[in-house]
């Protein structure tokens, strides 16, 4: 009998929902199928508006929580229809939800996408609200996927880094030496500044393939000031989000005399440089496995390979998992851990006082 789970993920890029169907019958997950549900421009804007303090927040949060629950349920049902799998065969759905606030230093993180609605609309037990238990034990609540990375991508013969470039970039450091602890943290902005700047100046949600930014020139002084931000100096464990790295943060720097296309090129350099700097502080060599939406920014990949030339850089596709849905698969794995009564967090990654069973279970 197969051990099937669905993982649902909507990240800091706020572009849509990745749904992954995974079979955990064997030690390694067997990836069965993937679907992607894109948000409409209006719905995406409603989510983004809720990410910043504004009028009538509680009512809008309540309404959007339920609406997102329906969207997540629709994504799961679409995946089941595409793969022709009966909902009764699924043990559970692991839903990350949509982060609208992440302030672990203030003791909270908040994801919406009502799991009661998901369970009701799919008829499948749903596990959700994974981050707050880790925060309750003093952790950052992020990243939570390194446990999955460790179980699937580590290798006894080489150091490996799993690099997820979503809105925020994060890394999992998987040492070849098994006596060395797994480590990981958010490195800073991934796509969030690139997308926001492209939307402002190109009137489109992203710089497709990095084509626009690739024609710009890096502004050295601006890059130096960006990298001088306190976040990059913080020791790990650390995490961040779009409530920190956004256009308001960028507006603190003098941009008036710089061409928008050169700002975009500089933001690509910021993402690439902060990622490689973070990796170099721990591993001198090894393999970097990339996943997340940033893998489609060809200019960003080019700069990562040029700055990090001493590393071998590959897609997670080479290891059997579509780079667009590694995090969705990870939240399927986290749901499996929860139902098995096993911890989902790694304390050396999040800084929590103890490993713990994550998430709440909403039975069908």
N, C-alpha and C positions, 0 to 999 in steps of 0.2 A: 504494500500500500504506500502510495506516495505521500510525502510530508510537505504539503503545499502552503505557501504564504504569499501574500501580496504586500509590497512596500509602496507607499505613496510619499512623494517628496515635492515640495514647492519651496525653492530657496530664496536667497536674498536678491536674486535678479528679478523676482516677481514676474516671470513671463508665462508660467503655466505649471501644469502638474505632470510629473513623470510617474508612471505606474509600472511596476515590475512584478512579474509572476516568477516565483523561484521554488525549486524543489530541493529540500534539504535532506532527502532520504540518505544520501551518502555524506561523507565528511565535508566534501566540497560542494557548494551550492551549484545546482544545475539551472542555468538561466533558460526559462521557457519562452517568455515573451515580454514585450514592452509596448506601452502606448503613451502618447503625449497629448495632453489637452491644453491648448493655448487659451490664455485669458483674452477676452475682448479688451480693446484699449480702454473702454469706460470702466470695466470691472477692475482692471489693473490699476487704474488711477485711483479708484476708491480704496484699494488696499494701500497704495503709496500715501494717500492723504491721511490714512489712519496711523501711519508710521511716525507722524509728527504731531505734537500737541495742537489741538484745534477745537472748534466749537462742537458741542453735543457729542462728545466722544463715546460716552457709555452706551447711548442708544445706537449709534452707528456701529460700535463694536459688536453689540448683541446681534444686530441684524446681519452684519457681515459674517459673523461666526457661523450662523446657521446657513447662510448662502454658500459659504465655502465648504461647509459640511456636505451640502448637496453636490457641489462641484467635485469634491473628492470621491463621493459615492458614485457619481456618474463616470468618473475616470476608471474606477475599479470595475464597474459593470461593463464598460466598453472593452476593457482588457479581457474580461472573461468571455465576452461575445466573440472577440477576435481570435482567442485561443481555443474556443469551444470547450471550455472547462465549466463544469457545474459548480455553482457557488457552494453547494454542500460539501464539495471536496476540499475547500479552503479552510485550513485550521484557524487562521487569523489574518487580519490586516494590520500592518504597522504603519501608522500615519504620523509623519513629522509635523503636519500642520504648517501654518504660515506665520513666521515670526513677525510681530509688529513692534515689539520692544525687547531689547536685550541689554539689561543693566545688572550683571552679576555683582558688581561692586556695591550696588544698592540693594542687593539681595533678591532680585527677581529677574525672570525672563518670561515672556508671554507669547504663546503660539495660539492661533485660532484655527477653526475648521472643525466644528462640533462633532466629536466622535460618536455621540448618541445618534446624531442624524446619519452618520456613515453606517453604523450598525443597523439602524432601522431600514435604510434604503437598500442595503446590500444583503441583509440577512446573515452577515458574517461578523463574528466576534472581532472587535476592534481594540487595538492597543494604541494609546496616544499619550500626550503630555509627558514625553520622555525626559525633558531637560530639567524640570523643576526639582526632582528628587536630588540630583547632583548638586544643584545650587543650594538646596536645604542643608547639605553636608559641607557647605563652604566652597564648592567648586564653581567653575566658570559655566557649567552646563553645556559646554562645547569645547572642542569638537567631540561628538559622541561616536563617530564612525571608526576611530582607530581600532577598536576591538574587532570589528569585522575585517578591517585591513590586515590585522595581525593574523587572523585565522585563515586568510585566503592568499595573501601576497608575500608573506615573509619567506626568506630563503636562508639556509644555513651557510651558504657559500658567498654571499655578497650582501652589503648594506643596500637597503632599498628605501625609497621615499615614495609614499603615495601623495601626490599633489592634486588636490581638488581645487579647480579654479571656478568657483561660482561667483556670486556678487562679491563675496569675501573669499580670499584664498586661504586654504589651510593645508598643513602638511602632517603626515604621520611618518615618523622615523622608525624604521624596522631594522635594528642592528642584526648583522649576521651572528654576532656573539650572543648566544641565548642567555648569558648571565647578565647582559646589559638590558635595562628596562626599555620597553617601548615608550616613545615620547611623541608629543604632537602639540600643535597650537595654531591659532590663526596668525598668518604672516602680515595681514593688512588687506588693502583693497585688491580684488580680483577684477571682476567686470563692472562693479558698481559705478565707479567714476567714469570709466570708458563709455558705458551705456548712457549715463546721465548727460555727459558732455556731447555725445553724438545726438542725443535726442534734442538737446538745446540748440545745436547748430545745424544739424542735418534734417531735423524734424522726422527722425526715424528712430526706432527703439534701440538700435545698435549700429556699430560700424562694421558692416558685414565683411567678414574675412580680414578685418583690420586694414582694408584697402585705403581708407581715408588717412588714418594715422601713419601708414607706411610712407606717405608722400610728404609728411612733415619733418621738421628738424627738431631734435631734442634741445630744449633750452636748459643749459647746464646750471645756471643760477637758480631757476625755478625748481629743478630736480633736487638740487642740494637743500633748498628750503623745505621741500616736501618731505624728504627723507629725514629731516631734522625734527620731525614731529615726535612728541614724547612716546606715542604708542610703539614706535619702532625701537625705542630704547628700553622698553619694559622687558623684564625677564619673563620667560614662560613659567607656569601656565598663563596664557592670556587669550582673550577672545574679543571680538568686536563685531560691528554690524553697520548697516546703512544709517542708523541713527547717529553714528560718528562720522564715517566717511561718506560725505554727500556733497552737493554743490555749495551748501553753506560753509562747509569746512574748506572747500577749494577757494571760496570767495575771500578767505582771509589773506590770500596771497595776491601779490600784484600781478594781474593778468592783462590789464588794459593795453599795454604796449606789445603784447605777444599775440601773434596770429592764432586763431582758434585751432587750425590744423597742427600748429607746432605744440600747442597745449596738449592736444590728443596724443601726439608722438611722445611727449614728455610723460603723460599718464601711463602709456604702455611701458615706458622705461621704468617708471615708479613700481608698477606691478611686477615686472620681470626682475628688477634689481632687488626689491624687498624679499621676493621669494628665494632667489639664489643666495642672498646674504644670510637668510635664516637657515637654509640647508647647510651652507658652508660653515656655519658656527658649530655644526654637530658632525657632519660627515665630510671627509676630504675627497671621497670618491664613492661610486656606487651607481645604482640605477634609479631613475626617477620615472614613476608610472603616473601619467597624467589622466585625469578625468574631469568632468564638469563642462559647462558651456564654453569656458575659455579655450578649450581644445580646438574650437572652430575659428578662433582668431589667429589666422596664419602668421600675421606680423608679430603677434605676441609670442607664438611658438618659435619663430625665427630668432627673436631676441633672447628668449630663454636658452636656446641652443648655443647662441654666440656668447652670452655671458657665462653660462654654465657648461662650457665646452669640455670640462673634465668629467662630466657625468654622461652616462648613456640615458637618453630620454626616449620613452616609448609610451604608447597608448595602453590603457588597461585592456583594450580589445585583444591585445596579444596574449592576454591571460584569461580570455574567455568571457569578459564582462564588458558590455557596451559602455563606453566612457560617459554617455549621456545619462545613464541610470545607475551608476555605482552607488550613489547615496540612497536611491529608492530601494535597491537590493539590500543595502545596509540596514534600512529601517524594517525590512522584512525579517532580517536576522535579529535585530533588536527585539522585535515582537516574539520571535521564537525563544530568545533568552528569557524574556519576561514570563512567558507561559511555563517555561522549564524551571522557574525560580532561581535563575542565574543572574549574576551582575551583568550590566551592560556597559558600565563606564570603566575607564582606566584612570586610576587616581593620579598617576604621573603625568597624565595628559591634562586633566581638568583641574587638578589641585584639590579635589574633594578629600575630606578626612577619611572616607572609607568607600570601598566598592559597594554598590547597592543595586537591587532590582529596580529597574526604571519603568516608569509609565503606569497609567491606570488601565484596567481591563474593563471594557464595555461589552458585556456578553450579548450575543444575538438572541 
